[in-house]
Amino acid sequence: MYNIPDNVKGAVEFDPWLKPFADVLSERRYLADKWLYDITHATPDGSYQSLSKFARDSYKSYGLHANPETKEITYKEWAPNAERAFLVGDFNNWDTTSHELKNKDEFGNFTITLHPLPNGDFAIPHDSKIKVMFILPDGSKIFRLPAWITRATQPSKETSKQFGPAYEGRFWNPKNPYKFVHPRPKFSESVDSLRIYEAHVGISSPEPKITTYKEFTEKVLPRIKYLGYDAIQLMAIMEHAYYASFGYQVTNFFAASSRFGTPEELKELIDTAHSMGILVLLDVVHSHASKNVEDGLNMFDGSDHQYFHSISSGRGEHPLWDSRLFNYGKFEVQRFLLANLAFYVDVYQFDGFRFDGVTSMLYVHHGVGAGGSFSGDYNEYLSRDRSFVDHEALAYLMLANDLVHEMLANLAVTVAEDVSGYPTLCLPRSIGGTGFDYRLAMALPDMWIKLIKEKKDDEWEMGSIVYTLTNRRYGEKVVAYCESHDQALVGDKTLAFWLMDAAMYTDMTVLKEPSIVIDRGIALHKMIRLITHSLGGEAYLNFEGNEFGHPEWLDFPNVNNGDSYKYARRQFNLADDPLLRYQNLNEFDRSMQLCEKRHKWLNTKQAYVSLKHEGDKMIVFERNNLLFIFNFHPTNSYSDYRVGVEKAGTYHIVLNSDRAEFGGHNRINESSEFFTTDLEWNNRKNFLQVYIPSRVALVLALKE
């Protein structure tokens, strides 16, 4: 009935529901493959070069580069709309005529070579201010930060008063650059679990200030190691002039945020994480760019359509984010973005990427309005008539995955922030997929918050919880999470805050018995995390501080709060205080991560759910030979509760949320052993009986 093109045959065999849309899938893959061919043959003689060589050669040639042997500095810039270009800065007293870039080629590339000074030094001192000046066709002059600049800093107060708040470009060429000592941790996406600690360097201190890379390395990395996470996802690394944008209004794509320290200090952070066996992922923003002109890419060469779609096209601006949108179909835009990924892999040793705003990239409506309400109907993604997929953006994402997996073979991790559920997004490129390793399970935090806000505890539907936690595309891995940075922002509340609210300020002390509110909040906080961790996906993510129930939202200094840092911080001191119950949640999170590390349930086949009992408020499932038992009932405890299990034998407790050290009531004897009975129960071959108190979760394993 259907003629399946060879380039998507693997994807269709994997998911037969794709058969009616095989031609569309094929066309989309063909576009990416055509671009790949064009890129890999973009050589003087048309010979083949690898995608990684193209990306590496690009970031090594464009921008400013210092040759340590010859002491020469080369600068290359793409600015097709400019007539002439001049390099200016402290090094030439901002002379706008002395250092002209020559050799504008047919593609609009300008170049210049600066020879060493008579004394043998580089012509441009390290960390000195620098800009490029363009003369436009109408004779006007504009000053810009080089597009490939690797260092941009906030101006002094005096400079801001005189010239405005735009960031200043710096020539970064330290005498003693940081040298990586530790190898990347070994990681196999097909075997190893991924437990991600999402972090923002700037807020990573209890003090109301901007935390540095150094402080994060010294004080936060040991915490992450202690908790048992094996990956860190760093936000707000790409330079952004507006701190309150949370790092999502990028101005300088190759510059690591100067607020937190120097590029060398970021390298030290990543190297130290590697020494602890921790992968480091970059939250990369290729979905849009800041509108800033003087210190960003917008209107870089005087035109509005150099890196972006033109404003007049209707595709050049995001309707909600007040930002510019890349034209992914342009060869030089592909070069810029792909080189950006290669740069962070090579220069900073990042181990993978979380791609921000993938839903916005995938669709011309950006997931906004009526078009952004996805039901799961394949026509919404793959129909020629009904889908609004941006084929060029999709093709770019395919190339991006090709590149990262080529550069970091059998190691790389790519995660897509996609709420739409686009089919094949997390299938390999080789069979017709987009190539991501994981997508974020973005429906899960919404479910938990909706339950807590709108339903009484005895109204929680076990079947609905299980459905949402398990409703994902077969064979396409997801990162499960209860809350990320999105749920911590001002105007919203964290799960802990929804559960315990004002009581967190008065009743978290261990010097008195926990109130009803605190007792319930601590119990459910643990259960929600464990069931999400064990049932919701193939990887897990936590936003820093939420592991111990951080009591306050996140709000960056801005005009509305008097430029206060009060909420732009993480109060780790609360988890360290032995007189507060935050320590209990912290210890539970640690035990949960270490339990998964030992027994491995994340990167395994989806769980078999044997019980969803609405009256008892019980959920029971098995995953990778572990038995998970959850009692969500607000008051009822059950003795000798019968639980089905497939494998016969003797089971023992490997995780118990009711431990006193976790803020529980120590109602369970953990030395107990549970023997199976050879009688079918809940469609499992055997059963065992357990004592399961109210609002308690148990994880059982077969004794070896």
N, C-alpha and C positions, 0 to 999 in steps of 0.2 A: 504493500500500500504506500509506504513512504520510502523514498530514495534518500538514504542517510549519507551526507557528504563525509568523506574520509576524515576530514580535519576535526569533526566533532563526534565521530562514531563512538569513541570511548565514553564520552559524557552521556550520550543517549543510551548506550548499553547499561550504564550505571543507573540512569533514571529514565525508564521508558516513557514517562509522561512528557518528556521533551520531544518525542518523535514529531508531533505536528509543527514544532518550531525549529526543527533541525536546520532548515535553510537560513533562518534568521541568525541562529547561533553561529552558523558557518560564516556568514557574511561579516559578523562582528569579529570573529577570530581572524578572518582573512585580512581585515583592515590592520589589525595589530601585527600580523605576520608580514604584511607589505611594508609597514613602517620599520619593522625589525630588519627586513632585507635592505631597505634604503639606508638605514643607519649603519648596518654592518658592512655595507659596500660604499660608504661615503669616504672613500680614499682617493688620492690623486689618480691612481690607475684603475680604480674600481675593484681592487682585490678585497678579499674578505678580512674583516677585523672583528674580534669578539665585541659583544655589547659592553662588557666591562672595560675593554681597552678604549672604546669610544668615550665612555663616561669618565674614565680616569684621565685620558689625554685632554679632555675638555676642561676639567677643573684644574689640571696642571698647566694649561696654556692660557685660559681666560683669567682675567683679574691680575693681581700683582704677585710677582714671584721673584724671590731673591736666590741667586746662584751662589752658594757658599764658596765655591772654588774660584770662579771668575769675578765675584763681587759685582756682577751685573744684575740689574733689576729690569724685568720685562713687564709690560702692561699691555693687555689686550682687552678691548671692549667692543661689544656689538651695539651699535646705535645707528641704524639705517637712515633715520630721519635727519640726523645731524650732518651739517656740511663740513665742519671742522671740529677738532677736539684737542683740549689742552689739559695736561696734568698740572695741578696746582697744590700748594700746601706750605707747611712750615719750611720745608726743605729749600724752596725757592722764593721765600717771602711772599707767597701768593701772587707771584708774577704770572699774569694771564697770557703771556706771549712766549716765554722762554722754553717751554717744553711741550711742543706740539706733537700730537700723535699723527703719524703719517700712514701712508699705504692703505687708505680706505679701499677695501676690496669690493668686489661686485655684490657681496652679501651685507655690506655695511659694517665690517670689522675694522677698527682702528688699532694700531700697534705703536709702541715706542720701546726703545731700549735705553736705559740709563747706565752709563759706564761709571766705574768707581771713581771716587775723588782722587786727587793727586797723592793723598796720604794712604790710599788703598782701602779706605772705608767705603761702605755703601753710600750712594748718593742721597738716599732717604734714611734718616735715623729711625731706629726702632721706636714704635709707638707714637710717632709724630703724626700730626693731623694732615689729612689729604683729601682732595676732591678732584672731580673731573669737570671741566667746563666745556659745554657744547655751544657752538655757533649754529643757529638754526637757519633754514632757508630765507627767513624774513630778516636776517641780520641780528636778531635778538640773542642774548647770552643767558644760559641757564647753568646753574651749578648743581651737581648731583654727587651722592656717594657712589663710588664704583659698585656696579651691580653684584660683583663677585667678592666684595669686601669681606674679610674674615674677622674684622674687629670694628665695632662701632660703640661709642660711649656717650653717655649723657653729658651735655655741656655744663660748665660751671654756672653758678647763678649770675655772675657778671656777664658771661658770654650769652646766656639766655636773655638777659635784659637788653643787650645790644643787638643780637642777631636772631633771637627767637629760640624756642626749645628743641629745634631739630637736632637729632643725634649727629655726632661727628665721626667721620671715617678715620681709622687709624691704620698705619702700616705696621703690621705685626710681623716682626722678624727678630725674635729673642736670640741672644748669643748661645744660650744653653736651653734649647727646646726640650720639653719633657720626653723621655724615652720610656716606652712601655716595657715592663719587666715580665709581667705575668701573661701566659697564654689565655686565649678565650676558653671559658668552660666548655667542656664537651656536652653537646645537647643533640639529641635525635628527636625530631618532631614526631616520628612514628612510634617512639617508645617512651620517651621521658615525659613526666608531668610538667606543667607550667603553672606556677603559683606566682602571680604578679603583684608586686607592691607598687601601686601608682603614687608617684610623689612629685611635688613641686618644691624645688630647692629653696626658693625664696621664703616660703612659709614654714620651713622645717625647724622652727625654734619656738620655745615658749615665750621668748622675749618679743616685744612689739617692734620688730625690725625686719630688714631683709637678710635672710640667712645666706651665708656664702657657700661656695663649693667646698672650701676647706672644712667648714663647720659640719656640713653634711657628711663629708668623708669621715671625720673624726667621731661624730656623735650619732648620726642617723644610720649609717651603714651597719654598725654593730647591732643596732636594734633589729634591722631587717634580717640580718643573719641569725640573730637569736630567735626571731619569730618563725624561721624556717621557710621563708620565701626564697625562690630560686631565680627570680627575675625582678628587675626594677623597670618601671616605665616612667621615664622622666618627661615631665611637661615643661613648657615655657622655656625651652633651651634656645630655640631659634630666636634671634633678636627681635624684640618688639618694643617700640617706643612708649607704648601705653601699658603700664604695669597691670592695670585693672582689666585688661583684655584677657588675662589668664594665659597669655602666650599665643592667642589665636588670631592676633592682628600682626602678622609678621611683616617687618620692614626690610630686614637684611637676612637673606636665607642661608648664607654661608657663615654668618657670625653667631657664635655662641653668646648668649646673653651676658653682657658685661656687668649687669647689676650684681651678679653672684660671684664675680671674680674674673680671672684670666682664662684664656683657652688652655693654658698649661695646667691650671688647677682642675679644670673639668676632666682633662686627660687623666690626672692623678686619681680623681674620683672613680672613673670607669676602671682604671687599672686595679685599684684597690678592691672594687666590687668583684672583678675577675679573680683576684686572689682568694676571695671568699667563696668562689664557685657560683657567683651570681651573674646571670646575663643582664645586660643593660639595653633596653629598647628606647628608641627615641619616638616621642609623639610628634610626627612630622606633619606639617601643614602645607599640603599641596592643593588643597581644595579652593583656596582663595588667598588674597594678599591684602595688606593694609592699603588704604587710599592715600596714605602719606605721600607727598610729592618730593619734598626736599630731602628726606632720608629714606625713601622707599623706592619701589619699582614703578609706581604710578607716574605716567607722563615722563618716563625716564629720558627719552630722547626728544621730548617735546610733543610726541604724538600720544594719543590715548589707546592705540592699538598695537603697540610693540609687543609686549608680553601678553596682553589681554585682548579679549574681544572688545571691539569698539563700543562706546556708550550708545551710539546711534543704532547698533545692531539689536539692541534690547537684551543682549547676552553678556554684557560687560560688567554688570553689577549684581551683587546678591541682593534680593529684595528685603531681607531682614538683617543681614550682617553688616551692611554699610561698607562693603569691601569689593575689591576688583576680582574678576574671574578670568583665569588663564585660558588662552586659546591653545588647547592641547594639540590641535592639528598642525601647528607651526613647527617646522624642523628645529629652529633655534630655541623654542620653548621646551621642546622635548629634550634638547641638549642640556639646557639649564637645569631642568628638574631631575633628569637622570643623573647628571653630574653631581647634583646636590646630594642625592642618596649615596653615590659612590664616595663622595667627600667625607660624609659622616661615618661610613663603614671603615674607610682607610685611615683618615686623619685622627678621628676620635675613637675608633674601635667599637662603635656601637654594633650590637649583635642582631639587630632587626628593627622593625618599625611598627608603630601603631599609626595607621593612616587616618587622620582626622577628616570628618565630613564626607565620607565616601558616598553616603546617600545623596548629598548635595551634588556631588560630582556626577553620579550615575544618571541623573534625570535633569532634563531641561527645566522642569518645574522645581527642582532642588528639594523635593519632598515637602514643599510648602503648599498650603491650600488644599483644594479638593483632590488634586493629583497625588498628594502625599499620604492619602488614606489607603493603605494597602490591605487587601483582603486575603492575598495569597494566590489569587487567580493568576495562572501563568500568562494570560493575555496582558496583564498589567506590566509585565516585564518583557515579553517576547513577541507580542503581536505587532505586526507592521502598522496596523491601523490604530491600536489602542494604547500602545506603550509610548512613553516619552523618554526613552533612553537616549542619553548623549553618547553616540557611538565613539566619538573621538576621545572623550574622557575615559570611557571604558577601555578603549584600546591603549591609552596611556597607562592605566592601572595594570593591564596585562604586561606591558613592557617593564614597568616598575618592578613587578614581581619576578619577571625573567631576570632582570639585572641583579636584584638582591639575592636570589637563589643561585645565580651563577657565581657571584662574588663570595657567597658564604654557603657553599654546597654542603648539604646535610647538617647545617647549623642554623641557618637564618630563621627568624620568626617574623611573619608579617600578619598583622591583625587589621581587619577592616571595621571601622565604625559605621556600620550599616544597620538601619532599623527596618529597611524595606523587605528584606528577605530575598533579594535577587538570587534566582537559581543559578548554580554553577559558580558562584562567587568564590567558594572555597574548594573548588576542584582543581586539580593540576592543569597547568597550561597545556601539557602534552596531550591531554585527552579532550581539550576543548573548553576548559574552565578558565576563570580569571586568574587563578594562581595563588590566592591568599591561603594562609595556613589556618586562620581562625577568623570568625566575625564575633563581635560583641553581642551578647544576649540582652539586648536593650529593653526587652519587654519585662524582664524579671524585676528590676527595682520598681518599676511602675506598679507591678502587681502587689508587691509587699506594702508599698506606701498606701495604695488604694485600700487594701485590706485593713490596715491599721487605722486609717482615717475614717473609713465608712462602715466597717463591720464590727459588731461585738464579737468577742472571742468565740462564743458558742455558735456564731453564725458563719464562721470560716468553713468553706467547703473544701474538703480534702481532695475531692476529685478535680476541682478547678485548679487547686495549687499544683497537683501532680501534672495536670494537662499543660499548664503554662511552663512548668519546669522541664518538661520532656518534649515540648512542641518545637522541634527543630528538624532541619533537613537531614535526612539520613546521609551519613558519610561526609558531611560538611561540619567541621568542628566549630564549636563556639566557646567563647570565654564567658563563664557564668559569673555574675556578681550581684550583690544585694544593693550596693550603692557605689557610685564612683564620685569624681569631683562634681558632676552635675547635680547630684543630690545634696551636696554640702554647701552650695552657693546660697548667698543671702536671698531671702524670699522663699526659701524652701527649708526643710528640716532634715537632718540625718535620721536614720531609723531609731537611734538611741533617743533623740530628741522627741520624735513622734511618740515613742513608747513611754518616756519618763518625764519629759518636759521640765517644768520648774523644779520638780522634786530632785533633779540632778544637782541643783545648787545647795540643797539642804539635807538630803537624806542618803548621800553616798558614803557617809562615814561608817566605819566598822565598829565604832564605839557605841552604837545602838543597833537594835534589831532593825532589819530592813523593813521599810514601809511596804504596804501592799503594792503600791505603784512600782517601787524599785524592784521588789521581788519578781513581779510579773515581767518588768522590762528586761531585767538581766536574763531571766529564763528564756524569753522569746528571742532576745538578741542572739543568744547562742544557737538556738534551734533553727532560726531563720538562716543563719550563716552556714550551719552544718548541712542542712538539707539542700541549700543552693549549691554548696561546694560539691556535694556527693551525687546530686541528681540533675543539676541544671546544665552541665556542659562537660567539655573535655579539657578545660583549663579554668582557672579561677583568678579573680582580681579583687583587690581591696584598695581603697583610697586611704592614704596615710592618716592615722589617728582614729579612723573609724573602727579599727580592730578592737580598741578599748572603749568605744562608745564616746567619742569626743563630744562634749556637751554643747558646742556652739557651731553656728554656721560659719561660712567663709565669706569675707567681704574685704576687698582690697581698698587701700587708701584712695579716696576720690573726693570731689567737691561736696558730695552729699553727706559724708561722714567726717568732714573736717580733716581730710588726709590722715586719718587714724589707722594705725596698724593693729588695733586691739583685736580685730577678727582676722587679720592676715597672718595667722600663726597657728601652730599646732602645740597644744599644751601637753607635751610628753611628760611633764612633771606630775601630772595627775596619775598617770600609769605607774610612776615610780614611787608614789606615796603609799607606804604600807597601811596607812590609816584610811585609805579610800578604796571603794569597791571597783574602781576602774582597773586595778591590778588583776582582779578576778577575770574580767573579760579579756584582758591582755594575755593571761596565762592560758585561757581556753583557746584563743586563736592560735597561740603557739602549739598547743597540744594537737589541735586540729591539723595544722600544716605538717607537723612531724609525723602524725599518724598516717596522713596521706603519703608522705615521703617513704614511710616504711612499707605500707600495705598497697599503695598504688591503685587508686580507683578512678582518677581523673581521665587519663588517656587510655581508657578501656572501652569496651562495648557498653552501649547504653544499658541502664539498669532494667531489671525485671521487677515491676511493681506488683506485688501479690495482694496487697490490702490497701484499700482506701475506704475506711469505715466512717461514715458521716456521724453516726450516733456516738461512737466511742472516740471520735476525733483522732483516729489512728492511721498512720501511714507506715507501711512496711515494704522494703524492697531489697533486692540483692544486686550487688555489682562487684565483679571481680572476686567472687568467693567470699565477700563480706556481707554481713546481714545488718541492715540499718532499720532501727525501730524508733518511731517518733510518736509521742503522745502529746497532742496539742490540746487536750481537754483542760479547761481552766481549773477544774476541781477534782475530777475523777482519777484515782489511781487504780491500777489493776494488778492483782496478784494471780500468778499462774495463767497469764494471758497467752493463749495459744497462737503461735506464729509459724507459718509455713516456711520451709526452706528446702532447697533442692538437694544439697549434698548432706549425706548422713555423717555423723561423727559427734565429737565433743567440741562445743563452742565455749569461748571465753571472751570477756569484755576487753576491748582495746581502746575504747573511748566512752566516757560517761559524763554527760553534761551536768550531773547532779553532785559532782565532787565539791567539797567545801572550798577548795582552792579556786574553783571556778565560780564561786558565789552561790553554789547549790546547798542542799541540805543533808548530804551524805546518807541518803536513805538506801543506798544499794551496796551490797557486799560484793566488792569487785573480785574477791577470790572465788566467787561462785562459778561453777561449771554447768553447762547446759547440754543435756544429752538428747539427741534426736530420737523420735519414735517413728518407726516405719509405718506410717499411715498418711495417706494423701490429705493435704490441707491447703485450701486456697490455691489449688492447681499446682502445688509443689509436692514432691514425693514424700517429704517428711515434715514433722513439726517438732517444735520444742516449746517450752513454757517459760515465761519470764515474769518477773515483777517489774512493772514499769509505772513509776509515779507520774502524776500530772506534770505537764510542761517539762518533760525530760526526754532526752534522746540518748540511745545506746547504739554503739557499733560493736558487733560481735564478729569474731574470726574463728575459723577452725583451728584447733590446737594441732601443732605440727608433731 
